[in-house]
Amino acid sequence: MSKKSEIKIQVEVNENNLPIDMKWTAQDGKVDNQPASAFLLSIWDPAEKNTMKIDLWTNDMTIEEMKQFFHQSLLTMADTFEKATGEHLISEDLRDYCYHFAEKMNILPE
């Protein structure tokens, strides 16, 4: 038995087509019209063997928030890659890079 699930992302843009407000809904995750300041969407196209991407952020997202967003996204990618492939060693290398990134961006917890 299968079911369908839907994730919605609403993006309000200004006259220059730059995002000024974003909200997302994922009913299976009990998320309803929650605000978002940024999102990175990567979708694998099996026919083209290529990634289609959308990267958006609002103008009120700070540089510090963007640094943390990227750091957390990279850590999540390491976890997902390990879970999907079983490649523990290279995933640990990516986590090491994430630590280096956080150190260089001065976002390590004190």
N, CA and C of each residue as an Amber inpcrd file, in Angstrom:
protein
   330
   0.8410000  -1.1730000   0.0000000   0.0000000   0.0000000   0.0000000
   0.8920000   1.2430000   0.0000000   0.5820000   2.1740000  -0.8390000
   1.3620000   3.4130000  -0.8770000   0.4430000   4.6050000  -0.6530000
   1.0560000   5.7120000  -0.3520000   0.2970000   6.9510000  -0.1940000
   1.1240000   8.0790000  -0.7710000   0.4960000   9.1900000  -0.9900000
   1.1960000  10.3610000  -1.5030000   1.3010000  11.3830000  -0.3980000
   2.3950000  12.0850000  -0.4020000   2.6460000  13.1330000   0.5740000
   3.0400000  14.3840000  -0.1880000   2.6820000  15.5300000   0.3500000
   2.9600000  16.7810000  -0.3470000   3.6620000  17.7580000   0.5850000
   4.6620000  18.4240000   0.0520000   5.3510000  19.4960000   0.7470000
   5.1640000  20.7470000  -0.0980000   4.6820000  21.8130000   0.5400000
   4.4360000  23.0680000  -0.1810000   5.3660000  24.1510000   0.3520000
   5.8900000  24.9420000  -0.5650000   6.7110000  26.0870000  -0.2030000
   6.1360000  27.2970000  -0.9250000   5.7040000  28.2780000  -0.1570000
   5.1820000  29.5220000  -0.7200000   6.2640000  30.5820000  -0.6240000
   6.5240000  31.2620000  -1.7260000   7.5350000  32.3050000  -1.7560000
   6.8890000  33.5930000  -2.2550000   6.9540000  34.6140000  -1.4160000
   6.4920000  35.9440000  -1.8170000   7.7280000  36.7270000  -2.2460000
   7.6600000  37.3430000  -3.4140000   8.8030000  38.0780000  -3.9450000
   8.4590000  39.5540000  -4.0920000   9.5060000  40.3800000  -4.1220000
   9.3110000  41.8110000  -4.3270000   9.3010000  42.1250000  -5.8240000
   9.3110000  43.3930000  -6.1650000   9.2550000  43.8020000  -7.5760000
  10.4690000  43.3420000  -8.3830000  11.5620000  42.9910000  -7.7020000
  12.7590000  42.4830000  -8.3740000  12.8400000  40.9610000  -8.3490000
  11.7560000  40.3160000  -7.9690000  11.6760000  38.8480000  -7.8630000
  12.6130000  38.2730000  -6.8170000  12.9360000  39.0540000  -5.7860000
  13.7350000  38.5600000  -4.6710000  12.8110000  38.1490000  -3.5390000
  13.0750000  37.0030000  -2.9100000  12.1970000  36.5150000  -1.8380000
  12.1430000  37.4970000  -0.6580000  10.9150000  37.7950000  -0.2190000
  10.7550000  38.6340000   0.9710000  10.0400000  37.8810000   2.0880000
   9.3720000  36.7900000   1.7370000   8.6800000  35.9840000   2.7440000
   8.5220000  34.5730000   2.2030000   8.7690000  33.5930000   3.0740000
   8.5900000  32.1950000   2.6770000   7.8950000  31.4500000   3.8030000
   7.0250000  30.5500000   3.4120000   6.3310000  29.6880000   4.3700000
   6.2860000  28.2880000   3.7680000   6.2830000  27.2850000   4.6640000
   6.2160000  25.9170000   4.1610000   5.2250000  25.0890000   4.9620000
   4.6870000  24.0790000   4.2810000   3.7020000  23.1820000   4.8640000
   4.0680000  21.7510000   4.4930000   4.0380000  20.8750000   5.4880000
   4.2430000  19.4400000   5.2770000   3.3150000  18.7300000   6.2520000
   2.1380000  18.3900000   5.7900000   1.1280000  17.8450000   6.6960000
   1.5740000  16.5690000   7.3750000   2.3180000  15.7090000   6.6790000
   2.8120000  14.4790000   7.3130000   3.7650000  14.7840000   8.4540000
   4.4560000  15.9190000   8.3790000   5.3810000  16.3290000   9.4320000
   4.7380000  17.2760000  10.4240000   3.4300000  17.4690000  10.2910000
   2.6730000  18.3660000  11.1740000   3.2270000  19.7940000  11.1430000
   3.6330000  20.2230000   9.9550000   4.1010000  21.5890000   9.7400000
   3.0420000  22.2930000   8.9060000   2.5510000  23.4140000   9.4080000
   1.4950000  24.1260000   8.6920000   1.8170000  25.6100000   8.5750000
   2.1780000  26.0120000   7.3700000   2.3860000  27.4230000   7.0560000
   3.4350000  28.0660000   7.9780000   4.5310000  27.3550000   8.2110000
   5.5960000  27.8430000   9.0830000   6.5330000  28.7730000   8.3150000
   6.9950000  29.8310000   8.9710000   7.9190000  30.7420000   8.2920000
   9.2800000  30.0830000   8.0640000   9.9350000  30.5150000   6.9950000
  11.2810000  30.0570000   6.6650000  12.0540000  31.2500000   6.1290000
  13.3450000  31.2950000   6.4270000  14.1930000  32.3710000   5.9140000
  15.0380000  31.9160000   4.7330000  15.2050000  30.5990000   4.5790000
  16.0130000  30.0810000   3.4800000  15.6440000  28.6280000   3.2200000
  15.9130000  28.1940000   1.9950000  15.8500000  26.7640000   1.7220000
  16.7520000  26.4210000   0.5560000  17.2650000  25.2040000   0.6140000
  18.0770000  24.6240000  -0.4460000  17.3350000  23.3770000  -0.9110000
  17.0050000  23.3190000  -2.1640000  16.2950000  22.1660000  -2.7020000
  17.1410000  21.5490000  -3.8060000  17.4640000  20.2800000  -3.6610000
  18.2080000  19.5460000  -4.6820000  17.3880000  18.3240000  -5.0710000
  17.1430000  18.1870000  -6.3420000  16.3640000  17.0600000  -6.8580000
  17.1930000  16.3640000  -7.9330000  17.3600000  15.0530000  -7.7820000
  18.1230000  14.2780000  -8.7520000  17.2510000  13.9460000  -9.9520000
  17.7310000  14.3010000 -11.1280000  17.0550000  13.9790000 -12.3820000
  17.7140000  12.7310000 -12.9530000  17.0550000  11.5700000 -12.8480000
  17.7060000  10.3280000 -13.2920000  17.9300000  10.2730000 -14.8010000
  17.0870000  10.9350000 -15.5780000  17.2600000  10.9170000 -17.0330000
  18.5000000  11.7140000 -17.4360000  18.7000000  12.8660000 -16.8160000
  19.8420000  13.7260000 -17.1450000  21.0840000  13.3920000 -16.3200000
  20.9090000  12.5730000 -15.2660000  22.0100000  12.2560000 -14.3410000
  22.6290000  13.5590000 -13.8200000  21.7370000  14.4340000 -13.3460000
  22.1570000  15.7530000 -12.9070000  21.2300000  16.2310000 -11.7870000
  21.7180000  17.1760000 -11.0090000  20.9330000  17.7420000  -9.9200000
  20.2900000  19.0440000 -10.3550000  18.9880000  19.1370000 -10.1020000
  18.2770000  20.3980000 -10.3030000  18.2090000  21.0650000  -8.9410000
  18.4680000  22.3750000  -8.9100000  18.5980000  23.0530000  -7.6230000
  17.8030000  24.3480000  -7.5860000  17.3040000  24.6570000  -6.3890000
  16.7240000  25.9570000  -6.0900000  17.2850000  26.3720000  -4.7400000
  17.9110000  27.5230000  -4.6890000  18.4690000  28.0650000  -3.4470000
  17.8860000  29.4620000  -3.2630000  17.1080000  29.6300000  -2.2060000
  16.4810000  30.9280000  -1.9460000  16.6550000  31.3170000  -0.4890000
  16.7510000  32.6110000  -0.2490000  16.7670000  33.1380000   1.1130000
  16.1750000  34.5330000   1.0860000  15.5930000  34.9180000   2.2150000
  14.9850000  36.2340000   2.3140000  16.0390000  37.2760000   2.6550000
  15.7020000  38.5300000   2.3840000  16.6660000  39.6050000   2.6280000
  16.8680000  39.8870000   4.1100000  16.0050000  39.3450000   4.9700000
  16.1980000  39.5700000   6.4090000  17.0370000  38.4860000   7.0750000
  17.4860000  37.4900000   6.3070000  18.3630000  36.4680000   6.8710000
  19.7510000  37.0680000   7.0470000  20.2770000  36.9470000   8.2550000
  21.5840000  37.5480000   8.5320000  22.7130000  36.6540000   8.0190000
  23.8870000  37.2430000   7.8920000  25.0810000  36.4900000   7.5050000
  25.3540000  35.3880000   8.5250000  25.2150000  35.7110000   9.8120000
  25.4450000  34.7040000  10.8640000  24.4710000  33.5400000  10.7350000
  23.2090000  33.8390000  10.4470000  22.2200000  32.7640000  10.2590000
  22.5760000  31.9250000   9.0360000  23.0450000  32.5670000   7.9590000
  23.4180000  31.8260000   6.7510000  24.6000000  30.8980000   7.0280000
  25.5650000  31.3580000   7.8030000  26.7040000  30.5100000   8.1730000
  26.2230000  29.2730000   8.9290000  25.3410000  29.4760000   9.8900000
  24.8050000  28.3470000  10.6660000  23.9600000  27.4330000   9.7860000
  23.1690000  28.0120000   8.8990000  22.3300000  27.2410000   7.9870000
  23.1940000  26.3230000   7.1170000  24.2710000  26.8530000   6.5510000
  25.1440000  26.0350000   5.7220000  25.8470000  24.9720000   6.5450000
  26.3230000  25.3360000   7.7170000  26.9960000  24.3610000   8.5790000
  26.0620000  23.1910000   8.8910000  24.8550000  23.4940000   9.3200000
  23.9010000  22.4400000   9.6580000  23.4960000  21.6300000   8.4290000
  23.3700000  22.2970000   7.2840000  23.0210000  21.5870000   6.0410000
  24.1290000  20.6220000   5.6410000  25.3800000  21.0570000   5.7540000
  26.5010000  20.1820000   5.4210000  26.5670000  18.9730000   6.3570000
  26.3400000  19.1980000   7.6530000  26.3170000  18.0740000   8.6060000
  25.2080000  17.0850000   8.2590000  24.0520000  17.6040000   7.9060000
  22.9290000  16.7420000   7.5280000  23.2660000  15.9470000   6.2740000
  23.9550000  16.5830000   5.3310000  24.3520000  15.8750000   4.1130000
  25.3040000  14.7300000   4.4350000  26.2090000  14.9360000   5.3780000
  27.1210000  13.8590000   5.7790000  26.3360000  12.6940000   6.3660000
  25.3770000  12.9990000   7.2320000  24.5530000  11.9460000   7.8430000
  23.7410000  11.2010000   6.7870000  23.1250000  11.9510000   5.8800000
  22.2970000  11.3430000   4.8330000  23.1410000  10.4890000   3.9050000
  24.3170000  10.9820000   3.5360000  25.2000000  10.2300000   2.6440000
  25.6070000   8.9070000   3.2870000  25.9400000   8.9580000   4.5730000
  26.3360000   7.7220000   5.2590000  25.1680000   6.7390000   5.3400000
  24.0060000   7.2580000   5.6650000  22.8230000   6.3930000   5.7740000
  22.4770000   5.7580000   4.4220000  22.6170000   6.5400000   3.3450000
  22.2410000   6.0510000   2.0140000  23.2740000   5.1140000   1.4050000
  24.5580000   5.3120000   1.7320000  25.6130000   4.5490000   1.0600000
  26.4020000   3.6160000   1.9720000  26.3530000   3.8620000   3.2800000
  27.1650000   3.0860000   4.2020000  28.6250000   3.5140000   4.2110000
  28.9430000   4.5840000   3.5260000  30.3250000   5.0830000   3.4280000
  30.6750000   5.8770000   4.6830000  31.1010000   5.1790000   5.7250000
  31.3750000   5.8150000   7.0140000  32.6140000   6.7160000   6.9710000
  33.6990000   6.2490000   6.3810000  34.9560000   7.0050000   6.4280000
  34.8570000   8.3450000   5.7030000  34.2900000   8.3570000   4.5090000
  34.1900000   9.6250000   3.7840000  33.1780000  10.5520000   4.4560000
  32.1690000   9.9750000   5.0910000  31.2080000  10.7870000   5.8430000
  31.8850000  11.4440000   7.0320000  32.7910000  10.7190000   7.6770000
  33.5620000  11.3130000   8.7720000  34.4740000  12.4200000   8.2580000
  35.0300000  12.2410000   7.0660000  35.8390000  13.3050000   6.4610000
  35.0000000  14.5610000   6.2380000  33.7770000  14.3720000   5.7660000
  32.8890000  15.5170000   5.5540000  32.5440000  16.1920000   6.8830000
  32.3210000  15.3970000   7.9180000  32.0550000  15.9760000   9.2460000
  33.2730000  16.7480000   9.7660000  34.4710000  16.2200000   9.4850000
  35.6950000  16.9480000   9.8520000  35.7390000  18.2900000   9.1320000
  35.3770000  18.2920000   7.8470000  35.3390000  19.5550000   7.1140000
  34.3040000  20.4970000   7.7360000  33.1780000  19.9590000   8.1590000
  32.1370000  20.7870000   8.7860000  32.6710000  21.4560000  10.0520000
  33.4770000  20.7420000  10.8040000  34.1010000  21.3340000  11.9910000
  35.0420000  22.4580000  11.5690000  35.8490000  22.2140000  10.5330000
  36.7600000  23.2320000  10.0040000  35.9660000  24.4540000   9.5280000
  34.8800000  24.2270000   8.8090000  34.0060000  25.3050000   8.3290000
  33.5050000  26.1360000   9.5110000  32.9910000  25.4560000  10.5330000
  32.4500000  26.1550000  11.7130000  33.5410000  26.9500000  12.4170000
  34.7330000  26.3720000  12.4870000  35.8450000  27.0630000  13.1160000
  36.2060000  28.3250000  12.3300000  36.3040000  28.2130000  11.0150000
  36.6520000  29.3600000  10.1660000  35.5660000  30.4380000  10.1930000
  34.3190000  30.0360000  10.3400000  33.2000000  30.9790000  10.3550000
  32.8980000  31.5130000  11.7620000  33.6920000  31.0640000  12.7230000
  33.4950000  31.4840000  14.1370000  32.0770000  31.2080000  14.6420000
  31.5900000  30.0040000  14.3550000  30.2500000  29.6550000  14.8200000
  30.2460000  28.4340000  15.7410000  31.4260000  28.0480000  16.2130000
  31.4890000  26.9300000  17.1630000  30.8720000  27.3580000  18.4880000
  30.1080000  26.4720000  19.1200000  29.5610000  26.8090000  20.4400000
  30.6830000  27.0130000  21.4570000  30.4650000  27.9430000  22.3500000
  31.4950000  28.2350000  23.3480000  31.3210000  27.4040000  24.5850000
